[in-house]
Amino acid sequence: MSLYDWIRPLLFRLDPEQAHNLTLQMLGAAGEFPVIESVLRRSFWFDPRTTVRAFGLDFPNPLGLAAGYDKDGRAIRGLAGLGFGHLELGTVTPQPQSGNLRPRVFRLTQDRALINRMGFPNAGADNLLGQIQKHRPKGVILGVNIGKGVETSVADAAEDYLALLDTFYDEADYLAVNISSPNTPGLRELQERDRLEGLLSTLAARRRILVESGRGYVPILVKLAPDLSDAALDEACGAIGSSGMDGVIATNTTLSRHGLRDRKRIETGGLSGAPLRPLATEVIRTVHGLTDGKLPIVGAGGVFGPEDARAMFDAGASLVQVFTGLVYQGPWLPRRILEGLKPDGKD
Ligand SMILES: Cc1cc2nc3c(=O)[nH]c(=O)nc-3n(C[C@H](O)[C@H](O)[C@H](O)COP(=O)(O)O)c2cc1C
């Protein structure tokens, strides 16, 4: 029995968002003590056999933290200490916003899943930028996931994404364009081919100017929903390819409620965790096929152990991310996954 088997029932007695905030607070505090941080870090090996080169970046290992876990960069060092090769911070919007009314996160324990309708609560771009500048950990790739503000219309969305690209260009190792959260009205419409092409080519044009001015090349990924039909995925991949984006994150949470048992399945929002896994893995396989394996894919959706990650790699992912798995399996999950992925690892 692990320590987390003792702690989890206590955490699960709290409201899920409260438990999450407490966890972040503890990780944030742990990261502030150099001794704890170095002990945490030392307990994770760095194995040259697990490094991954994707979209021009060298990742120390293939496992990352998915967006939404640390939206405001409150626990960057503590999370890096858990062994992640990359952390995707955000979703951040240009201005601070409070998100939807609480409660807005629900545990479906019977299904090992969560439903959330957070609606991008965050402290805004300037705050996250300051956190990254202050707490940047060594040897870990930092991505920033960007989204439009709730008050910004879909027609004006590009302005928000451009402002965020400008703000984070010099600090983020990569940017992730979030057009797939189900909790910001209209956001998913940006996945339609014409809109997507318009948005992404605007971002690509701005990046070209920044590169020409000597600011370096920052890869941009696009995060997709698992609820797109194959035809819609084909169109989205077309727009992503033609605009010169560097990769795809597959996937965000789903609106599907297929096969759930927990009574909380009636809650509105995006579903994550174990039931999302087959859907996300299938989207990875489809995107890999549609793009002839040329577009790097970051897998996310119900990764709870090394075997889930391996299935995503087999489907075509270069990297994988976790969120809900951390809630159910605890903070040693990254280590367990990475150990299981070692060429001689077992699980
Ligand atoms: C509470 C919660 C908040 C999330 N917030 C964001 C977010 O702000 N931006 C985003 O792109 N994805 C967000 N996600 C989606 C995750 O990044 C991930 O794509 C999804 O949960 C699937 O992975 P998982 O099954 O490992 O959780 C959120 C997920 C959860 C559970």
The ligand as an ORCA input file, in Angstrom:
! r2SCAN-3c Opt
* xyz 0 1
  C     -10.273     19.866    -13.941
  C      -9.715     19.903    -15.340
  C      -9.347     21.113    -15.896
  C      -8.823     21.152    -17.190
  N      -8.454     22.352    -17.719
  C      -7.911     22.410    -18.966
  C      -7.485     23.636    -19.507
  O      -7.531     24.691    -18.864
  N      -6.979     23.622    -20.768
  C      -6.869     22.472    -21.516
  O      -6.399     22.531    -22.651
  N      -7.253     21.290    -21.003
  C      -7.766     21.237    -19.758
  N      -8.154     20.022    -19.240
  C      -8.020     18.807    -20.079
  C      -6.713     18.061    -19.808
  O      -5.598     18.849    -20.142
  C      -6.647     16.751    -20.625
  O      -6.619     17.071    -21.997
  C      -7.842     15.840    -20.368
  O      -8.258     15.912    -19.020
  C      -7.537     14.385    -20.704
  O      -6.485     13.873    -19.917
  P      -6.736     13.023    -18.549
  O      -7.758     11.975    -18.869
  O      -5.380     12.492    -18.212
  O      -7.239     13.990    -17.552
  C      -8.674     19.951    -17.950
  C      -9.026     18.740    -17.348
  C      -9.538     18.688    -16.076
  C      -9.900     17.363    -15.478
*
